[in-house]
């Protein structure tokens, strides 16, 4: 393989898809020019099927637009869309207790609030990325304040409703990994000891609690000190989440001067999770596995969702960048070929989100409260960034 040609091809394809397909689709069909913010519940052709707004996606969309602006092309329309969405977030998406809603109506009327702090996490990285794009320190300070509020919500008993009754003592992988990304993004625009403290805390938890070498797996739920919980939920492996974690760790390793220990941890998680997640019969990354190979509980366990594929594309490309090991370039080819053969919609643009195990489309809508302009454009932006760095000799 001519690696330079390969990386050049993907750099241009990522950019072309992002600039001429994905972002135009959402700017046309999702951007709410009346109230601000973005709709994500759209059908295959982009027509609106529900005006409920996912608060997750208000932050995700604003981040996506700013990230593309910072890394791919400085288009004012992207920055304007991000500002409109950030304004909507600040005007409508915070409750009086400082926490954020999960769903709001088109005009911002609150509809639902959940025990999670993921709405806060995406708003925080959006504010940080906007600060990076504009140089407006006010948004960096807002991002940091929101991050500190998240830590307070998570650490203060009684502020967040627990997932289980006190009879179950457990901790989850999702918030552990997302806090790494939030802190890493904010660190790019403002310094604070709590950011590094959170990254170190999450790194320790991942290595000592969630990684279980006896299964060669990173588990989604473990006991307070990493104890294995031999239940359906305790045995759960989410390959997409784990692979996403691996490239978050590679970001941390890069920020720490190419830290070898963190890099090894990231690559171990990627290798383990690829082995669990790659479908050797049909291709693609499946949703869930059981670490003892019992049948997973979730009905979508062997489906192919859009986002695990995008995380695998980033992680394998990133792993090749830091190691030069062609194994990872071959994995990148495998996941890219499969993903681009099945997910893009040649007729209406954007990507399908939900496929059956064999790659056939399960349902054709382009968005809902959980799928929208984030994983796909983030993959294209990060992929373009990684390819350009390698081509430029970084």
LINQUI-V782883 format. One record per residue. N is the residue number from 1. RES is the residue in one letter. PSI is psi in whole degrees, 0 to 359 (none if undefined). D_LAST is the distance of its C-alpha to the last C-alpha in Angstrom with 1 decimal. Layout:
# LINQUI-V782883
N	RES	PSI	D_LAST
N	RES	PSI	D_LAST
This chain:
# LINQUI-V782883
1	X	135	20.1
2	X	101	18.0
3	X	322	14.6
4	X	316	13.3
5	X	320	16.6
6	X	310	16.6
7	X	323	13.4
8	X	319	14.7
9	X	312	18.0
10	X	324	17.0
11	X	312	15.0
12	X	324	18.1
13	X	318	20.5
14	X	312	19.1
15	X	315	19.4
16	X	315	22.7
17	X	317	24.2
18	X	310	23.2
19	X	325	24.4
20	X	355	27.4
21	X	292	28.6
22	X	303	27.8
23	X	320	27.8
24	X	323	30.8
25	X	313	32.7
26	X	327	32.6
27	X	326	33.1
28	X	314	36.2
29	X	339	37.6
30	X	326	36.4
31	X	125	36.3
32	X	103	39.6
33	X	352	40.6
34	X	310	43.9
35	X	347	43.0
36	X	169	39.2
37	X	191	36.8
38	X	140	36.0
39	X	147	38.1
40	X	349	36.6
41	X	85	39.7
42	X	150	39.8
43	X	184	41.2
44	X	321	39.6
45	X	5	40.2
46	X	354	39.1
47	X	143	42.7
48	X	130	43.2
49	X	354	44.9
50	X	129	44.8
51	X	0	44.4
52	X	136	43.5
53	X	127	40.1
54	X	121	37.7
55	X	327	36.7
56	X	311	33.6
57	X	345	32.6
58	X	313	33.4
59	X	319	30.5
60	X	318	28.3
61	X	317	28.9
62	X	319	28.3
63	X	313	25.0
64	X	314	24.0
65	X	318	25.0
66	X	322	23.2
67	X	317	19.9
68	X	320	20.1
69	X	318	21.1
70	X	330	18.1
71	X	337	15.4
72	X	303	17.1
73	X	136	19.9
74	X	80	22.2
75	X	124	25.4
76	X	327	28.3
77	X	325	30.1
78	X	317	27.5
79	X	322	27.7
80	X	320	31.5
81	X	319	31.6
82	X	316	29.7
83	X	318	32.1
84	X	318	35.1
85	X	320	34.0
86	X	320	33.3
87	X	319	36.7
88	X	317	38.3
89	X	310	36.8
90	X	330	38.1
91	X	330	41.5
92	X	345	42.3
93	X	3	40.1
94	X	134	41.0
95	X	172	44.2
96	X	339	46.3
97	X	4	45.1
98	X	347	41.5
99	X	164	40.4
100	X	156	39.3
101	X	169	41.1
102	X	325	39.9
103	X	142	41.7
104	X	163	43.3
105	X	176	45.4
106	X	321	44.4
107	X	4	45.8
108	X	0	44.3
109	X	128	47.4
110	X	138	46.3
111	X	323	46.9
112	X	144	45.4
113	X	138	43.8
114	X	171	42.4
115	X	351	41.7
116	X	161	37.9
117	X	28	35.5
118	X	329	33.0
119	X	317	34.2
120	X	321	33.3
121	X	319	29.8
122	X	326	28.9
123	X	321	30.6
124	X	314	28.7
125	X	332	25.2
126	X	316	26.5
127	X	319	27.8
128	X	317	24.6
129	X	327	22.5
130	X	321	25.3
131	X	321	25.1
132	X	323	21.4
133	X	324	22.4
134	X	342	25.5
135	X	8	25.2
136	X	103	28.5
137	X	334	28.7
138	X	320	31.7
139	X	329	29.7
140	X	318	27.4
141	X	323	30.6
142	X	318	32.1
143	X	315	29.2
144	X	318	29.6
145	X	320	33.3
146	X	321	33.1
147	X	315	30.8
148	X	325	33.4
149	X	320	36.2
150	X	315	34.6
151	X	321	34.5
152	X	317	38.1
153	X	319	39.2
154	X	332	37.7
155	X	349	39.2
156	X	112	42.6
157	X	134	45.2
158	X	343	47.0
159	X	325	44.6
160	X	136	43.2
161	X	128	45.5
162	X	152	44.6
163	X	322	43.8
164	X	163	46.4
165	X	164	49.7
166	X	345	49.7
167	X	343	50.8
168	X	115	47.2
169	X	116	44.7
170	X	164	41.2
171	X	154	37.7
172	X	149	35.3
173	X	324	31.6
174	X	307	31.0
175	X	329	31.3
176	X	315	29.6
177	X	323	26.4
178	X	329	26.7
179	X	332	27.1
180	X	312	23.7
181	X	317	22.1
182	X	311	24.5
183	X	319	23.8
184	X	319	20.0
185	X	318	20.3
186	X	326	22.9
187	X	339	21.0
188	X	343	18.7
189	X	346	21.8
190	X	144	24.3
191	X	142	24.7
192	X	137	27.5
193	X	330	28.3
194	X	332	29.4
195	X	311	25.9
196	X	324	24.7
197	X	317	28.1
198	X	317	27.9
199	X	314	24.5
200	X	320	25.9
201	X	315	29.2
202	X	321	27.6
203	X	316	25.4
204	X	315	28.7
205	X	317	30.6
206	X	313	28.2
207	X	319	28.2
208	X	341	31.8
209	X	310	33.6
210	X	331	32.0
211	X	123	30.5
212	X	97	33.4
213	X	333	32.8
214	X	336	36.4
215	X	356	35.4
216	X	53	31.8
217	X	150	31.3
218	X	119	30.2
219	X	153	33.5
220	X	335	34.1
221	X	130	37.0
222	X	173	38.0
223	X	176	40.5
224	X	331	40.1
225	X	29	38.8
226	X	11	37.2
227	X	138	40.5
228	X	129	40.6
229	X	110	42.8
230	X	66	44.6
231	X	174	45.2
232	X	315	43.8
233	X	325	41.5
234	X	336	40.6
235	X	359	39.6
236	X	134	37.4
237	X	129	33.9
238	X	92	31.9
239	X	322	29.1
240	X	314	27.3
241	X	317	27.4
242	X	318	26.2
243	X	322	23.2
244	X	317	22.4
245	X	321	22.7
246	X	320	20.2
247	X	336	17.3
248	X	320	18.7
249	X	324	18.4
250	X	327	14.8
251	X	316	14.3
252	X	316	16.5
253	X	317	14.8
254	X	318	11.5
255	X	334	13.8
256	X	31	15.5
257	X	29	12.7
258	X	36	12.1
259	X	119	15.9
260	X	322	17.1
261	X	317	20.4
262	X	321	19.2
263	X	315	16.7
264	X	318	19.7
265	X	316	21.9
266	X	315	19.6
267	X	324	19.5
268	X	314	23.2
269	X	318	24.1
270	X	313	22.2
271	X	313	24.0
272	X	312	27.3
273	X	327	27.1
274	X	318	26.2
275	X	320	29.2
276	X	325	31.4
277	X	329	30.3
278	X	126	29.7
279	X	106	33.0
280	X	341	33.7
281	X	312	36.6
282	X	344	35.4
283	X	164	31.6
284	X	166	29.7
285	X	124	29.4
286	X	170	32.8
287	X	308	33.8
288	X	148	35.5
289	X	160	36.5
290	X	131	38.9
291	X	346	37.7
292	X	10	41.2
293	X	25	41.1
294	X	164	43.9
295	X	128	44.1
296	X	154	41.9
297	X	323	44.0
298	X	135	42.0
299	X	336	43.5
300	X	19	40.1
301	X	325	38.8
302	X	14	37.9
303	X	168	37.0
304	X	103	33.6
305	X	159	32.4
306	X	318	29.6
307	X	324	27.4
308	X	329	26.9
309	X	317	25.6
310	X	323	23.0
311	X	322	21.9
312	X	324	21.6
313	X	313	19.5
314	X	309	16.9
315	X	318	17.3
316	X	322	17.1
317	X	317	14.0
318	X	317	12.3
319	X	322	13.9
320	X	320	12.6
321	X	318	8.9
322	X	342	9.9
323	X	330	12.5
324	X	8	12.2
325	X	120	15.8
326	X	344	17.4
327	X	317	19.9
328	X	329	17.7
329	X	322	16.9
330	X	321	20.7
331	X	321	21.4
332	X	319	19.3
333	X	315	21.4
334	X	307	24.5
335	X	325	24.1
336	X	314	22.9
337	X	316	25.8
338	X	315	28.3
339	X	312	27.3
340	X	344	27.2
341	X	342	30.5
342	X	327	32.3
343	X	318	31.2
344	X	142	30.7
345	X	104	34.1
346	X	336	34.5
347	X	313	37.8
348	X	357	37.1
349	X	175	33.3
350	X	195	31.2
351	X	148	31.3
352	X	157	34.1
353	X	335	33.6
354	X	112	36.0
355	X	151	36.6
356	X	172	39.0
357	X	325	37.8
358	X	1	38.4
359	X	358	36.2
360	X	152	39.1
361	X	127	39.1
362	X	319	40.9
363	X	144	41.2
364	X	357	39.8
365	X	144	39.3
366	X	348	35.9
367	X	161	36.2
368	X	204	38.2
369	X	350	37.8
370	X	338	34.9
371	X	133	33.2
372	X	204	31.9
373	X	81	28.8
374	X	287	26.3
375	X	317	24.9
376	X	307	24.5
377	X	330	22.9
378	X	318	20.7
379	X	316	19.5
380	X	320	19.0
381	X	313	17.1
382	X	320	14.8
383	X	316	14.5
384	X	315	13.7
385	X	313	11.0
386	X	316	9.3
387	X	316	10.0
388	X	321	8.7
389	X	317	5.2
390	X	319	5.6
391	X	330	7.7
392	X	2	5.9
393	X	19	3.8
394	X	none	0.0
